[in-house]
Amino acid sequence: MVGFSPILLAFVIGLVPVLAYILLIKSFQRRHEKPAATAAAKNLPPGSMGWPAFGETLHFLKPHYSNSPGTFLQQHCSRYGKVFKSHLFGSRTIVSCDLELNMFILQNEEKLFQASYPKPIHGILGKYSLLTVSGDLHRKLRNVGVSFIASSKSSPHFLHRVEKLSIMMMDSWSGRKQVSFFKEAKAFTLRLMVKHLLSVKPEEALASRILEDFQTYMRGFVSLPLNIPGTAYAKAVKARARLSSSVKEIMEERRKRKIVELGEGDVDFLDAILSKQSLNDDEIVSIVLDIMLGGYETTSTLMALIVYFLHHSPIAFAKLKEEHQAIRENKKDESAPLNWEDYKKMEYSYYVICEAMRCGNVVKFVHRKALQDVKFKELVIPSGWKVLPIFTASHLDPNLHENPTQFDPSRWTNDNYKEMSKKVTPFGGGARLCPGAELAKVVLSFFLHHLVLTYRWKTKPDECPLAYPYVEFRRGLLIEIEPAAAAGAL
C-alpha cells in the first residue's frame, strides 16, 4: 500500500476544512437554485457525488503508483463506465477516462470548454499564467513562447549548454556510489532553464536565490490552500513575488544596456521578448516563470522516470546504449560536441522518452469547464460543470495497449508511431498543447547520451514512481551507480 508523504498529508488534512466550507456554501446555494434543465439532468452519466460535504476529492487524490490508474478510477470505471459524474475540488464534475471524449475536450478548447483550475492555484501562478488565462491573451502569450522555443531548440548555443551541464553532472558523480537522482535532475533542469531564459550562470548567487525561491514556489502546489503566514501556501505566494522581482530586476538591467548590442549567441529568452515589446512586464514575468516551471518540473520528472524504467528493462537500456555508442563512434572526432544532426539520429531515444511518458504519467489530468450544455454521443455535460480528462486512463487502457503496464519503447517504432501518438496525450492537446514539448525531448536525448555512456545504475527494490498527485519517488529515486566501463550488468 502506498503511504502519504508529509507534504500531501498536510495538503489533505488542510483541505478538509476548506472543502467543507466551500461545499457547504455551495450546498446552501443549490437549495435556492432553480432545478437544472431536465434534458441535461436525464442524460448525465452515472456516478456518485460522494460525501455531503467533501464529495470524492480525498479518495480521488489518494496516492498510488503513477504507472497505474489508482483504485479510485479502477473502481469507478468498473462500476459506472469510462465516463462518470462525481464531486471533486468543490465542484460537480464529469470525469472522463475515455480517449475519444478526452480528445473531443482538448480539441474544443475555447469553443465548448475552458481551462478552470481551483482558485488557490491562481494565487500561486498569478493572473497571467498560461495555465489559467484564456482566449486572445492565452494565444498571445503562448505564441511568444512557441516562437522562441522553435528557434532555440536547434541552436548550437543551446545544444552546447545542455551538453555542458550534462557533462558537469556526470563529472560531479565521479567516485560516488549512490546518487539521489530526482534531486540531481531538478537541480540540472532548473540551472538549464535559468541560464537559457535569463543568462544567469549556475555559480552566481542569483541562481542559488532563484533555485531556493522556485523550490518554495513549487511546494505551494501541494499544500494547504490557505494564505496564512507560515504555511507552505503563503510561503509559495511570497516566493512567487520574489521571483517576479528578480526577473524584473534583470529586465531593467537589460533595458539599460540595450539588448541590440548583444551578439547573436548571447540573446536569451528575456532578450527575445524585450526586443518585441509586445507584452507588459507582468506578462513577461508570467511567461518566464511558466516556461521555467515546465522545464524544471516536467523535464526533471521525466528524466527520473526514464532512469527508473531503464533499470527495469535491460533490453531497452542495451538498445539505447547501442544507439548512442554508434553516434559517438561515427563522429570524425569522438570528443566533438553533439549537434542537431546527432539529435536527429537519436530515434530510439525518442521512443524511450515517449514510452516513459505513457507509463509514468507526469500529468495525470487537467481541469476544464463546460461553457454550455455539451452533448457527446448520448451523454450531456451541463454548462458550468467541471470536466477532468484523465490521461492516465487511456495511457494504461488494455483495450488500447498490449500489456499496458510494461515499459516497451519498441511499441513506438516504425509504422506504430503515428497510431501510438493518437492514443497517448502526455502533453495535452489542441490549443493548449505544451509549447515546450520538443525542447524537453532535445534536453532529455542529450542528457541520456552522456548518462548511458558514462554510468550503469540500479534502483532500490522498494523504489517506484508515485502519484501524489504529482509524481514523486519514495526515496527521491536513490540509485547505485558505477562507471559504464566497470564489470557487472545493469
ABEGO torsion letter per residue (X at the ends): XBBBBAAAAAAAAAAAAAAAAAAAAAAAAAAABBBBBAAAAAABBBEBAEBAAAEAAAAAABBBBAABAEAAAAAAAAAAEABBBBBBGGBBBBBBABAAAAAAAAAABGAABBBBBBAAAAAAAEAABAAABBEAAAAAAAAAAAAAAAAAAABAAAAAAAAAAAAAAAAAABGBABBBAAAAAAAAAAAAAAAAAAGBBAABAAAAAAAAAAAAAAAAABBBBBBBBGBAAAAAAAAAAAAAAAAAAAAAAAAAAEAAABBAAABBAAAAAAAAGABBAAAAAAAAAAAAAAAAAAAAAAAAAAAAAAAABAAAAAAAAAAAAAAAAABABAABBBBAAAAAABAAAAAAAAAAAAAAGABABBBBBBABBBBBEABBBBBGBBBBBBAAAAAABAAABBGAABBBAAAABEAAAAAAAAABBAAEBEAABBAAAAAAAAAAAAAAAAAAAABBBBBBAABBBBBOABBBBAAGGBBBBBBAABBEBX
